[in-house]
Structure formats: structure tokens, C-alpha cells
């Protein structure tokens, strides 16, 4: 697995730079010719995106990312493999010829190429319309031949990338956009459907209608359910015994039967999700109990 520093140290100074826009992983992608001015801007954006990142963690669909932290992920993702095929066509055969080709796209990919290596930088396309200025975007103009910096809004370029890809490794700065671009929501929905039919899960968690209503179509909650399915804390007997003991000693108020089955209630569904994620923690310093993903205070410290 690549380290964060390998992404940072990938020099763009002598790189060839190309830009592709695409509507999905299943439709055609278009190559956009760039001016020297625009190439320089993209090189700055690559460095700008990574300068403030000082920490990294393994990808977790149920976790949040701080501004100074990135997630790393190694492996093959079908949607990304499809996108790579789309943007591997000969550039000159896929040139965009009008402004229409730049509109209503899902995302764009900037490719930095040097000595046979390629760094891909990806950003979800802005839905911003009109001529309103932004601190996080600048405007680009396509004149039929090249994309260049513009004063009037035509195509909004972000000053940050959502994720990078280098030799089968992802460095993720915006988890939500990463999952949106690669169609993770449909994948998460399928996994959630499988989770609530899993006999091991059903044996530990009851009143699943409450959980299903709570999750609904919410992408964040679907991501958390996916993390629950991957972590399988409900299959860990030692962890589950600890949950039962702590529920009693810390008075969490969760309904757990003598056989260790949690009966979810609308009032306690958030607590149960935190427990299934392994996010409920107790500080060794002041004994406060918190939700680790958001550091939300659950119970005042004991004297």
C-alpha cells in the first residue's frame, strides 16, 4: 500500500497534464485540451490539496475525515476500473468540441504523467450556477480549442481534489464525494439489505424495522451500515459480552435480553449504531463516555 508521502512526493514539475470529464462510469468520457496557464493551475491544485494533510487512516465508510487527515484504500473498484478504461482512449479521438461537453458532468479527472507513471486527481463537478465567485473555485473558459482561466463562469474548477489514485492505491480527502463518484450508495444499499437478512445479525439485533426506517435512503447511514457489516462486531462474543456488562454498569438504557439480543427502540437507535460500529469509548483520563466518530458526550464523568 502506498503511503501518503508517495502521493505528496509525486512531482508534477515535468509532468504531462491532461483533463477528462465524465457523466458516469458507464458513459463516454471527453478529453479537454488545456492552456499552459491551466496546466500550471492544476499543478498548484495538486500541491494545495495535499499540503495540509498530515495524518492518514485506513478507509472506513462509517467514519468522518478531518481536514488534516486522508483515508487510504488499496484494491480494485469496478466503477473506477470502468472510468480508467474510458479515460485511456486516445486523447485526440475524444476531444470535447463545444461547451455542451463540459456541462452536466459527474466529475473530472486530471492525469499527471511522467516516466510511465500516472497520478490521477479526481473532483466531483460543482453544481454552482451563475457568476457568483467562490473562495474554493475559480472559473474556466473553453473556446472550442483549449480550456483556460476565465473571469465569467463557464466551467467551475475546484481548488481542491476529492481523491487521488496512484498504482492501485487511493488517497481520499473527501469520503462523501469519493463514494458519490464511484457509486458507493447503490453498493451500500445492497450490503444493508444483506445485513438485515444475515442470521448472525438477526440473532443479536431485533426490531429491525426501527433500524431500516432510521437508515432509509440516507447515504451517511448506509455507509455506517456497510461499516457494521464489514466489522462484524456482532459476531465477536467477547465484544458482545462487554456491551452487555457496560450497558448495565453505565446505565445506557438499551434493551438487551438475557440471551444477548438488543431490541432497538427509536430512542436508542443512534446508541445501538455507535455500539455496532465500535464507536462508543470511555476516556481513560476523565472516564467520560463518548461517540468516537463525533466525540459527542453521552454521559457526564463519574466522581
Secondary structure, DSSP 8 states (H G I E B T S, - for coil): ---HHHHHT---TT-EEEEEEES-SSS-EEEE-B-HHHHHHHHHHHHHHHHT--EEEE--TT----TTEEEEEES--HHHHHHHHHTTS-GGGSB--SGGGGSS-SEEEEEEEETTEEEEEEEE-----TT---SSEEEEEE-SS-EEE-SS-SEEEESS-SEEEETTEEEES-HHHHHHHTTHHHHHHHHHHHHTT-HHHHHHEE-HHHHHHHHTT-HHHHHHHHHHHHH-GGG-HHHHHHHHHHHHHTT---EE-TTS-EE--TTTHHHHHHHHHT-EEE-TTT--EEETTTTEEEE----
